[in-house]
Amino acid sequence: MPEPLPVLFGRVIRQRREAIAMSQETLGAQTELSRNYIGMIERGETNPTLLVLKSLSVALQTSMSALMSDLEAALDPPAAS
């Protein structure tokens, strides 16, 4: 059974955040969101709005389309050979 979309999106956000060695607290401060809300996004417990998505992309030094591309890749992983 495939993982729910919010869980996959949360994983994308966590991977991007960790790749630039940023804490949840710092990401929250840069996006004006609470650390708890960042945690909820990363655990797939909430669906962020487009405004939040834009704010996350800026703070994570990427684009909204790059985040969506990562999400699409997680939805359709390459087939195992």
C-alpha positions as CSV (number, residue, x, y, z in Angstrom):
1,M,0.0,0.0,0.0
2,P,1.5,3.4,-1.0
3,E,2.2,5.9,1.7
4,P,-0.2,8.8,2.0
5,L,0.8,12.0,0.1
6,P,1.3,14.1,3.2
7,V,3.7,11.6,4.6
8,L,5.8,11.6,1.4
9,F,5.7,15.4,1.3
10,G,6.9,15.6,4.9
11,R,9.8,13.3,4.1
12,V,10.7,15.6,1.2
13,I,10.7,18.6,3.6
14,R,12.8,16.8,6.2
15,Q,15.3,15.6,3.7
16,R,15.7,19.1,2.2
17,R,16.0,20.6,5.7
18,E,18.6,18.1,6.9
19,A,20.5,18.5,3.6
20,I,21.3,22.1,4.5
21,A,21.8,21.3,8.2
22,M,18.8,23.3,9.4
23,S,16.9,22.7,12.5
24,Q,13.1,22.6,12.8
25,E,13.4,25.7,15.0
26,T,15.3,27.6,12.4
27,L,13.0,26.6,9.6
28,G,10.0,27.6,11.8
29,A,11.6,31.0,12.5
30,Q,12.3,31.6,8.8
31,T,8.8,30.7,7.8
32,E,7.1,32.3,10.8
33,L,5.7,28.8,11.6
34,S,6.0,27.0,14.9
35,R,8.5,24.2,15.4
36,N,5.5,22.0,16.3
37,Y,3.8,22.8,13.0
38,I,7.1,22.0,11.1
39,G,7.1,18.7,12.9
40,M,3.5,18.1,11.9
41,I,4.4,18.7,8.3
42,E,7.4,16.4,8.4
43,R,5.3,13.6,10.0
44,G,2.5,14.0,7.4
45,E,0.0,15.1,10.0
46,T,-1.1,18.2,8.1
47,N,-1.5,19.5,4.6
48,P,0.3,22.8,4.2
49,T,-1.3,25.6,2.1
50,L,0.3,27.0,-1.1
51,L,1.5,30.0,0.9
52,V,3.2,27.7,3.4
53,L,4.7,25.7,0.5
54,K,6.1,29.0,-0.9
55,S,7.5,30.0,2.5
56,L,9.1,26.6,2.9
57,S,10.7,26.7,-0.5
58,V,12.3,30.1,0.2
59,A,13.6,29.0,3.6
60,L,14.9,25.7,2.2
61,Q,16.7,27.6,-0.6
62,T,14.8,25.9,-3.4
63,S,11.8,26.4,-5.5
64,M,8.2,25.2,-5.1
65,S,8.6,23.2,-8.4
66,A,11.7,21.4,-7.0
67,L,9.8,20.3,-3.9
68,M,7.0,19.0,-6.1
69,S,9.5,17.2,-8.3
70,D,11.0,15.5,-5.3
71,L,7.4,14.6,-4.2
72,E,6.6,13.2,-7.7
73,A,9.8,11.1,-7.5
74,A,8.8,9.7,-4.2
75,L,5.4,8.8,-5.6
76,D,6.8,6.9,-8.5
77,P,10.1,5.4,-7.4
78,P,12.2,3.7,-10.1
79,A,11.4,0.0,-10.5
80,A,13.9,-2.4,-8.9
81,S,15.9,-4.4,-11.4
